């Protein structure tokens, strides 16, 4: 897998707790777009991140997104135990994770996570 970025994930654990994960080598694809209609335009930006198991273990992420999980391009050192998640999200270009797919088939070199975000 060709990698072009690193990322930080903040995954919701319980009601007000978050767990931070970092991945050094990921493939990050972002699409910046807008829907234009009679009433104006709406942003429809989307992010697809492919994280090899060599960067983030196959057991690290949950099987589905909670709707309160975030991904940020680059390594963020903010600990969610010390800094409120709203400050972390507002201080960086954070995207809400909408899908998580575990691709654990085929060669170990091809196994990865697929994370979709908006």
C-alpha positions as CSV (number, residue, x, y, z in Angstrom):
1,X,0.0,0.0,0.0
2,X,1.3,3.4,-0.9
3,X,1.1,5.7,2.1
4,X,0.9,9.5,2.1
5,X,-0.1,10.6,5.6
6,X,-0.4,9.8,9.2
7,X,-3.6,10.1,11.3
8,X,-5.1,10.3,14.8
9,X,-8.4,8.7,15.7
10,X,-10.5,9.5,18.7
11,X,-12.9,6.7,19.4
12,X,-15.8,7.1,21.8
13,X,-15.7,4.7,24.8
14,X,-18.8,5.1,26.9
15,X,-20.6,8.4,27.2
16,X,-17.9,11.0,27.8
17,X,-14.6,9.1,27.4
18,X,-12.4,8.8,24.3
19,X,-9.5,6.6,23.4
20,X,-6.8,8.0,21.1
21,X,-5.1,5.9,18.4
22,X,-2.4,7.0,16.0
23,X,-1.2,5.5,12.8
24,X,2.0,6.6,11.2
25,X,1.6,5.3,7.6
26,X,-1.9,5.5,6.0
27,X,-3.3,6.2,2.6
28,X,-5.5,9.4,2.9
29,X,-7.9,10.4,0.2
30,X,-10.2,13.4,0.6
31,X,-12.8,14.7,-1.8
32,X,-13.9,18.3,-1.5
33,X,-17.3,18.9,-3.3
34,X,-20.5,20.8,-3.1
35,X,-24.1,20.0,-4.1
36,X,-25.6,23.0,-5.8
37,X,-29.4,23.3,-6.0
38,X,-32.1,26.0,-6.2
39,X,-31.8,26.9,-2.5
40,X,-27.9,27.2,-2.4
41,X,-25.0,24.8,-2.0
42,X,-24.2,22.2,0.5
43,X,-20.8,20.8,1.3
44,X,-20.5,17.1,0.6
45,X,-16.8,16.6,1.6
46,X,-15.8,13.0,2.2
47,X,-12.7,11.3,3.5
48,X,-11.4,7.7,2.9
49,X,-8.5,6.5,4.9
50,X,-6.8,3.1,4.4
51,X,-4.9,2.0,7.5
52,X,-2.7,-1.1,7.2
53,X,-2.7,-3.5,10.1
54,X,1.0,-2.8,10.4
55,X,0.2,0.8,11.4
56,X,-2.9,0.0,13.6
57,X,-3.5,-3.6,14.8
58,X,-6.4,-5.7,13.6
59,X,-8.0,-5.6,17.0
60,X,-7.7,-1.8,17.7
61,X,-10.9,-0.5,16.3
62,X,-14.5,-1.5,17.0
63,X,-16.6,-3.1,14.3
64,X,-18.7,0.0,13.7
65,X,-18.7,3.8,14.0
66,X,-20.6,5.3,16.9
67,X,-21.3,8.7,15.3
68,X,-19.1,10.4,17.9
69,X,-15.7,9.2,16.6
70,X,-13.3,11.5,14.9
71,X,-10.3,11.3,12.6
72,X,-7.6,14.0,12.1
73,X,-4.9,14.0,9.5
74,X,-1.5,14.0,11.2
75,X,-0.4,13.0,14.6
76,X,-2.2,14.9,17.4
77,X,-0.6,14.7,20.8
78,X,-3.7,15.9,22.7
79,X,-4.8,13.3,25.3
80,X,-8.6,13.0,25.6
81,X,-8.2,12.4,29.3
82,X,-6.6,15.8,29.8
83,X,-8.1,17.9,27.0
84,X,-11.9,17.9,26.3
85,X,-12.8,16.4,23.0
86,X,-14.7,19.5,21.8
87,X,-11.4,21.5,22.1
88,X,-9.5,18.9,20.2
89,X,-12.0,18.8,17.4
90,X,-12.3,22.6,17.2
91,X,-8.6,23.0,17.2
92,X,-7.9,20.7,14.3
93,X,-9.6,19.8,11.0
94,X,-11.5,16.9,12.4
95,X,-13.9,14.7,10.5
96,X,-16.7,12.6,12.0
97,X,-16.1,8.9,11.2
98,X,-19.2,7.4,9.4
99,X,-17.9,3.9,8.6
100,X,-15.3,1.4,9.7
101,X,-14.5,-1.7,7.6
102,X,-12.1,-4.4,8.7
103,X,-10.4,-6.0,5.6
104,X,-8.7,-9.0,7.1
105,X,-8.6,-11.2,4.1
106,X,-5.8,-12.1,1.6
107,X,-2.2,-11.5,2.1
108,X,-1.1,-10.0,5.5
109,X,0.5,-7.2,3.4
110,X,-2.9,-6.3,2.0
111,X,-4.9,-6.4,5.3
112,X,-6.2,-3.0,6.4
113,X,-8.9,-0.9,7.9
114,X,-11.1,1.3,5.7
115,X,-12.3,4.4,7.5
116,X,-14.9,6.7,5.9
117,X,-15.6,10.1,7.3
118,X,-17.4,13.4,6.6
